[in-house]
């Protein structure tokens, strides 16, 4: 179980990183390297080891009150895996010179991160929950 404020904190940082990636996307190598770093963060997050969450737990959370509730960590970890896919594909695109593809993939990831950060709507989490419901429904049919 996790404090649901942690993933939103990470989503704000991710939003900033992805926005900067788009701002520097005219320099494809710089954008590709920045997006590669974000892909690594997503990959670590999918295993429950996000550096952004570490900062949240050690620096931010002690300054906040206790959470009003906790949530299952599986949906956010799945969302991090989805983010990894978009960031890795975007990084490869930038580094291969396919700047437009890199921009589109980064844009999709940016929209998802911003929705999570600003509104608490985690698209990857919702996909995870839809999948789990479909598997459960199929098992009972």
N, C-alpha and C positions, 0 to 999 in steps of 0.2 A: 504494500500500500504506500502511496506517495501523497505529498502535499500538492494539491492541484495548482497552487500558485507557482510551483517550480517550472513546469512546462511552459507556462505563460511567460515567465521571466526569460527562459531560453528562447522562446519565440520572438521576443523583442530584440534580443541580440541577433538572432538569425535574420530577422527582418532588416536590421541595419547592415549586416554582412551582404545580404543579397541585393539590397539597394545600392551599396557601394559597387558590387560586382557589375550591376547594370550601368552605373555611372562610368566605370572604366572599361566598359565592353568594347570601346573603340580600339583599345590595346588588348587584343585577344589573348596574348600570353599572360598578361597581368590578371585578366578576368579569369582565365583558366586556372591559374595558380590559386587565386583567392577562392574560387569555387571548389577546387580540390581540397583546400583546407576545411571548407564547410562540409564537404562530403565526409571527411575524416571525422568531424564532430558528429555528424548524423550517424555514421557507422558505430562510433563509440556509444552514442545515445541508444542505438537499437540493442545494445548489450547492457544497458543500464549504467553506463560509465561516462556520461556526457560531461565535458569540462564546464559547460554552462550550469549544469545542475550542481556540480561540486561548488562553484562560486555561490549559487543560491543557498545551498545547505550551510556553507561555512561563513558566509558574509551577510547575506540578505535575510535569511530566515531567522537568525537570532535577534534581529532588530524588529521583527514583526511579532505579533501575537501568535499563539498556536492556531493551526488551521481549524476551521469550523467542521471540516470533514476531510476524509482521505479517500483517494480513488485507487482503483486497480491500476497497476503500472503497465499492464499488457497493451492496452490501446495506444498510449503515448509511445511505447517502444516500437510498436508496429508502424506508427506514424513516422518515427525517426528512420525506419527502414525504407519507407516510401520516399521520404526526403532524400535519403542516400541515393536512391535510384535516379531521381531527378537531378541532383547535384552532380553525381558521377557522369551521367549522360551529358549534362551541360558542360562540365569541365572538359570532357573528351571532345565535345563539339568545338569549344573555343580553341583548344590546343591543336585541333586538326584544321583550324581555319574556317570552320562553319559557324561564323559569328552569329548569323541570324538564328540558327538552331539553338545555339548556346543562350542567346537572349530570350527566346521563347521558353525554353526549359527553365531558365532562371526566373522568368516572369511568373510561370505557373507556381514555382516553389515560393516566390515572394508573396503572391496572393494568399496561398495557404498559410504561410507564416504570419502574415498580417491579420488574417481572419482569426487565427488562434490568439495572437497577442492582444488585439484590440477588442474582440468580441467573445473570446473564449470558445470559439467554434473550431474544433480540431477536425479537419477533413479526413486525415488519415485514421483518426480514432473512430470516426463515423463509418468509414469503410470497414474497419476491423469489426465493429459491432454488427454491421450488416452481414458480413461473412459468418460470424459466429451464430447469428440468428438463422441464417440459411442452412448451416451445417446441423444445428440443433433441430430445426424444422424437418430437414431431410431425414434425420435419424429416427424421428417419431412417425414418419409417414409410412 
